[in-house]
Amino acid sequence: MPRLVMKFGGTSVANLDRIKRVAKRVGVEVAKGYEVIVVVSAMSGKTNELVGWVNETSALYDAREYDAVVSSGENVTAGLLALVLQENGIEARSWQGWQVPVKTSSAHSAARIEEIPTDNFDAKFSAGMQVAVVAGFQGISPEGRITTLGRGGSDTTAVAFAAAHSAERCDIYTDVDGVYTTDPRVTRKARKLDAIAFEEMLELASLGAKVLQTRSVELAMRYKVRLRVLSSFEEMSDNAGTLVCDEEDIMESNVVAGVAFSRDEAKMTLVSVADRPGVSAAIFGPLADAGVNVDMIVQNIAEDGRTDMTFSLPVDQVARAEKAMAEAKDSGDINFHDLIADTEVSKVSVVGIGMRSHAGVAAKMFEALSAEGVNIKVITTSEIKISVLIDRKYMELAVQALHDAFELETA
Amino acid sequence: MPRLVMKFGGTSVANLDRIKRVAKRVGVEVAKGYEVIVVVSAMSGKTNELVGWVNETSALYDAREYDAVVSSGENVTAGLLALVLQENGIEARSWQGWQVPVKTSSAHSAARIEEIPTDNFDAKFSAGMQVAVVAGFQGISPEGRITTLGRGGSDTTAVAFAAAHSAERCDIYTDVDGVYTTDPRVTRKARKLDAIAFEEMLELASLGAKVLQTRSVELAMRYKVRLRVLSSFEEMSDNAGTLVCDEEDIMESNVVAGVAFSRDEAKMTLVSVADRPGVSAAIFGPLADAGVNVDMIVQNIAEDGRTDMTFSLPVDQVARAEKAMAEAKDSGDINFHDLIADTEVSKVSVVGIGMRSHAGVAAKMFEALSAEGVNIKVITTSEIKISVLIDRKYMELAVQALHDAFELETA
């Protein structure tokens, strides 16, 4: 029988009434003939409570104990869902990570799944089990200690099970009903996508469309797991949500899939840096050490052996970056005339695998922004994405203009 | 190095401040040179919350899933205490039941501990571990499922670890400071006992002095584990609390150790029962089936082939008992003229291993009650206990009189 993985996040299992709704959805898939593996998160708020207690014990806590404590929330949900499924007449049982076992690395609180043997479930499904309820987010290290995969790790658990069991699909139930062409709060013309390619999803996710954990999408891409994102609060239907899949599985798509943005960016420019081999390392090394997440980087053509270096970063890291640069200058590691920070910028990006085969996307983007009088401060491009930094006050205007220009309202 | 087991109940670990107090107490024992095994319960209220959720899922829930859910509370406390101990500079780690492993029977939610291998801890203690924090109340079945030992099972976990590790002592920290000669609310003359024999403790515990789980005392008696009951809310001292130990370890003791009582008892009499072989089974079989906990049983001498059968039971089970007896009469299984229930009685008992070697304890007891005008309705005796049923209104008076008569105020 085909296998299906269903994953339910914290708000979907926040209390017993919601767990009962989840059980009904699972029952529908069982009735269709699937062998179902359900991956659950902790009831919403529970993990935060546990993390809060751990943080109270010590600033430098033992990550192994953190994992032992924090993983308990998922165990509760898994047991309760199994009980409700049984009450509905479905053969179900719960599995904690160590029982499967979900074998992970020893990198506690950020462990990577290394292997999920399938013989355990195979035998139980053959013996009549209809649903395996798995506590997400957790595994067991080679030393026999409990590990966790990091926040949002239940998505990764779900995809890993889908890959190991060659599941027909991995349905991620969440509190949004799919992936949109852009944030509907910025333009009401935003449209839910029926399908999106893994690569596009990765670019959109890392740009702030927080629907799926980036790691889970990477894993799905590697193992070609068909992911579906859908809402646990809407009626079920076969074409609900958004399918995240291999680009070959998308019959026809727009050149641009969506417009992403990041509101609170800053732009820093080191004016007149001595241009010598190793200068980039001298600049970005200290920034990385200071925990600054540099995003876009642009270097001007050098004149008279000096150049300007511009980069973007989250606006709340500007002070840290300025301190790191001042120290690097004082210690003589780098030399620059001035440091200019612009804290009133936003990043807007268009993303689409269609760009690979269609020329003129950049030109069309710049034209649309120009027509609205939006000045572009920095540009970076990748194979399937073009990003610009603009003044923050134009951000909504820019997103709306690009959404119109690439006709994202219509499929 | 000598090993010590310390067990902390739910109120002792109710929040992080209390867990920090617990860590200090553990630190004191570590400083004395003990290798310490700490057994913890769930933070108070947590287990009830989990049990409540399970009860909401189904009336006839799967006990395996109940155990998976309900055991999670202890895991949280164990991890948190290990973290606080580490913060105090102590080498500590937490262990869940399956990690030790605490091998139990498959009787989910009422499992019995079958084996606790010690090699795991032995190796870790040798490698520098100072404290093993064990999640109480749980184990693992031969099938690899999580089991629990039933409510209060953490006491049993602690004693089982003490037995397996030949611990010097097993200290049970609770919210009372020891075992008393009787309930201090009944007489202010009640005195805390420095030591009490296992057999006495068993009689006192089952009579309602709810300090220790009966099973844990039985286990301690079988393996000669020296138990100490003491309060986690008082200052530490070497002779705090009450030592529960083998009678040989008690140097000198009173003939009577304490006066126990059970307030809400009832007395039922089947009048003029046909006295034939098997009549007791015909009466008490249906009562057991109806869930009635019969305690004292007295049968009069038969006259003309008929007898009166009197027994005591908790007052809230009288209706059930009457129904069961009426049905048994209707079906012809037993035959009696009348059924009389007296719901206004209490049981008072004197308990002491000294009775074995001292005659006249019963006489002294009856004399003391008689001097106060207390009429005795039923008497039963065992080797170390004499119990009487009396009118409830005299209960406090009887306890006080017996406490005085046996001079329990003075050691």
Interface residues (C-beta under 8 A of the other chain):
Chain A: L16 L50 W53 V54 E56 T57 S58 Y61 D62 R64 E65 Y66 A68 V69 S72 G73 N75 V76 A78 G79 L80 A82 L83 V84 Q86 E87 R93 S94 Q96 W98 Q99 G144 R145 I146
Chain B: L16 L50 W53 V54 E56 T57 S58 Y61 D62 R64 E65 Y66 A68 V69 S72 G73 N75 V76 A78 G79 L80 A82 L83 V84 Q86 E87 R93 S94 Q96 W98 Q99 G144 R145 I146
